Amino acid sequence: MTERTTGGFTTRQVHVGTDAATATPRALPIHLTAGFTFDSFDAAAAHFGAGDGYGYTRTGNPTVDAVERKLASLEGGAEAVLLASGQAALAVALLGLVSAGSHIVSSTHIYEGTRGLLVDNLARLGIETTFVDDIHDPDAWRRAIRPETRVLLGESIANARNDVLDIAAVAAIGDAAGIPLIVDNTFATPYLLRPLEHGAAIVVHSASKFLAGQGAVLGGVIVDDGRFDASRSGHLFPHLVGSGAGTPSVWERYGGRARIAHLRESVAPRYGPTPSPLTAFLIGQGIETLSLRVQRQSENALAVAGWLADRPEVASVDYAGLASHPTHDLARTSLRGGYGSVFTVTLRGGLPAARAFVEAVSVITHMTHLGDVRSLVLHPATTSHARRSPAEHATLGIHPGTLRLSIGIEDLDDLLADLDQALAAAASAVRDDAAVLA
Ligand SMILES: *Cc1c(COP(=O)(O)O)cnc(C)c1O
């Protein structure tokens, strides 16, 4: 199409200077556009018919596609769908598999937003969830499965106890019944662990965390292994294998990629949590340094966790990188290159100590986020998990003195100095409390 240079003021203000010269930028171009012009009458029909080319950003965008290819490659998957947030990734991944009357089996140790989605939003659609407390007991997963079960769900490394999921064991239980395992791999990142290599069928992430890495944007991603098998699982997912009058099924058109093709074609664009191409660009930029950041963050976290565990003010440190952790052996065999950088520390002085610690930190930032280049702290019992009962807190490993740390890339000495003075502040707050009570 040639550029229009004539016409009235208003015509020219919308038509002149809207395309860029053809050149090859080194950085990923940001196709910040609602849609794309069709090159011909037939191209439009081909787009709406066979899905050729680009039409509208909610159904496809070159910047978003590029980041999806990067993530599919790093997770070792067949295909990825990028979404507007991690919550959107979980919602879309689940809604692609379940229907009213379906049942989900989930680890108890999951992100609070995911739990809300299961126990509130999906429950209201007639989709029930059974939670497995002891995620290391294969029989507990097996017993929870019903004829209506359509998905198993867990997190590779779970807050707050930092338990590493035995993905191979849980995936095998699902496989025996034709049920896919979804693993939320936000805490491990594909650099440390690739769940699909251990038998998971689908990986989801909050890309807002380590993938973007600098806390500037929200995003989410779903990566599928592309190994949907209609002969084994087709009866569980009739919407993937059933063909309408004259229209071939998703399975007939996409084979093993049926699940993710269905998400791209019928779930994500209808519910509509489309990522901005600008967000996609920033996530792509972030991923270019993922391995370097996660290596450094993991090294810092291991040093910080070991240092904290030796301190008299500390009751316990739940970090899979420490030999004392119940899932350390599993972490050693399944994680490569580090143990991640998010974990919890529980102070002996309970709530007053935790409050004083949070109020004293200065290198570490007090906020609800994780996986950032900056170190962060949050007090789960009064924030993210404030609505849970004391019994639930106990199951989850959240005590009045528990703090969640997400260790960044800062110089280790500066982190230890900050922690040292924050622990001193915590200890003095506890002494003041004791003095008042005495
Ligand atoms: C943050 C997070 C989510 C939700 O992601 P958003 O991008 O905040 O929507 C889901 N799972 C885990 C493990 C998370 O940490």
The ligand as an SDF file (V2000), in Angstrom:
LIG
                    3D

 15 15  0  0  0  0  0  0  0  0999 V2000
    2.7570  -14.0950   41.0740 C   0  0  0  0  0  0  0  0  0  0  0  0
    2.3910  -15.5140   40.8720 C   0  0  0  0  0  0  0  0  0  0  0  0
    1.2480  -15.8660   40.1400 C   0  0  0  0  0  0  0  0  0  0  0  0
    0.3100  -14.8310   39.5650 C   0  0  0  0  0  0  0  0  0  0  0  0
    0.9480  -14.0970   38.5880 O   0  0  0  0  0  0  0  0  0  0  0  0
    0.5760  -12.5770   38.2120 P   0  0  0  0  0  0  0  0  0  0  0  0
    1.5210  -12.2740   37.1110 O   0  0  0  0  0  0  0  0  0  0  0  0
    0.7900  -11.7560   39.4400 O   0  0  0  0  0  0  0  0  0  0  0  0
   -0.8460  -12.5690   37.7880 O   0  0  0  0  0  0  0  0  0  0  0  0
    0.9860  -17.2050   39.9540 C   0  0  0  0  0  0  0  0  0  0  0  0
    1.7900  -18.1650   40.4710 N   0  0  0  0  0  0  0  0  0  0  0  0
    2.8810  -17.8550   41.2060 C   0  0  0  0  0  0  0  0  0  0  0  0
    3.7180  -18.9480   41.7610 C   0  0  0  0  0  0  0  0  0  0  0  0
    3.2210  -16.5220   41.4370 C   0  0  0  0  0  0  0  0  0  0  0  0
    4.3030  -16.2160   42.1560 O   0  0  0  0  0  0  0  0  0  0  0  0
  1  2  1  0
  2  3  1  0
  2 14  2  0
  3  4  1  0
  3 10  2  0
  4  5  1  0
  5  6  1  0
  6  7  2  0
  6  8  1  0
  6  9  1  0
 10 11  1  0
 11 12  2  0
 12 13  1  0
 12 14  1  0
 14 15  1  0
M  END
$$$$
